[in-house]
Amino acid sequence: MKPSLDENQPIFLQIAQIILDEIVEGHLKEGEQLPSENELSRFYNINRATVRKGLQTLVDDVFIYKQRGIGMFVSEGAYQKIIDERQKQYRQNYITPLLEEGARIGMDVQKIIQLIKKEDQS
């Protein structure tokens, strides 16, 4: 299913994120060729230059690489790099604020863990 694009976020970043999601979900494997710029631009009904910009951000971050005249491929180690970065973001965006707010209202880590387990069971 084609994800819908959000008009409130730059499209090139959304294209990059979709490709990262495809790698994490196992739809694109390390060493596997990505769809071409033309295929992606037709699929998402967007300008090819926008697709190219999204792909270039992934090349710059070494998640994918170019083979001149052949196409773009998923880099070796891309999956683990994405997981590591997302876990770091998860800690920063969710765990740290959770612990900080817990401390503000008098909850220690054990109490927070108890609440998480209780919520998980319901």
N, C-alpha and C positions, 0 to 999 in steps of 0.2 A: 504494500500500500504506500502511495506517495504521501509523505508528510506535507502538511500545509505550511506555507511560509508566513512568518509573522512580519507585518509591515512596520512594526516598531523596532526591529533589529536589522542591522545591515544584512542584506541577502547573502553576500559573500561569506560572512561569518556563519550564517545558518547552513550554507552548503558545506563548509568545513566541518561543522558540528555533526551534520548528518553522516558524513563519511567517517568521522571518528566513532559515532554510534554504530555504524555498520561493522567497523573493525572490532569494537568491544563485543558486539552481539554475535560475532563469528561469521557474518555474511561476507566479509572481506578478510582473507587470511594474509599473513605475512608472505611477501613474494608474489602475491596475486595482482594481476593488472586491474586497474580501475576502469570504469566506463570512460569513454573519451569525452573531451570537452563538449563536442557536438551532441553526443548522446545525453549528457547531463543537462545541457541547455535546452534541448528539445523536451526532455522528460519533465523538467521543472518550468518550462516555458519562460526562460529568462535569457538575458543576453550572454553570449559566450564569454565576453570580457569579464563578466561578474563571476562566472564559473572559474575562469582562469585565475582571478584574484583569490578566490576561496582556496583553490588548489595550491596556489603559491604560498599561502600562509602555512599550509601543511608541509610543503617542501621546506620552507624556512625553519620550521620546527622539527624537521627530520622524521615526520610520521610517514611521509611518502617520498619517493624519489622519481626523477625523470630519466627515461632512456630515450635519447634523441631519436626521433623518427619512429619510435615504437609506442610510447605512451608513459603513463604514470603507474607506479607499483607501490604496494604497501611495504614499508621498510621493515627489515628484521628488527625485532625488539619493540616495534610500535605498540603492540598490544599492552605489554608490561609498562611501557612509558605512559600510556594513556591511563591505565589503572592507577599507577603511582600518582600521577597528577590529580586525578579525580578524587583519590582518597585524601590527598593533602587538602584539596578544596573542600571536601566534605568535613574534615576536621575543623578547618577555619570557619566555614559557614554554619555548621550545625553543632559540633561537639563543644568547641570552645564557648560559644554563646550559651549553650545548655548548662555547662558547668559554672559559668560566671553567674547566670541567673539563679541556679540552684544555690550557690554560695550566698547570694544576696538575700534569699528567703530562708536560709538556715538549713539547707539540705546538703548532706555530704554525698560523696560519690556512691557509697553503698545504697543510700536511699534512692538516688536517681536510678541506679541499676535495678533495684526492686520495682520501681515504677515502670521502667521499660519492660521488664519481664512480665509484669502484670498486664500491661497494655498489649504485649505480644500474644498473651494467652486469650485475650478477649476478641 
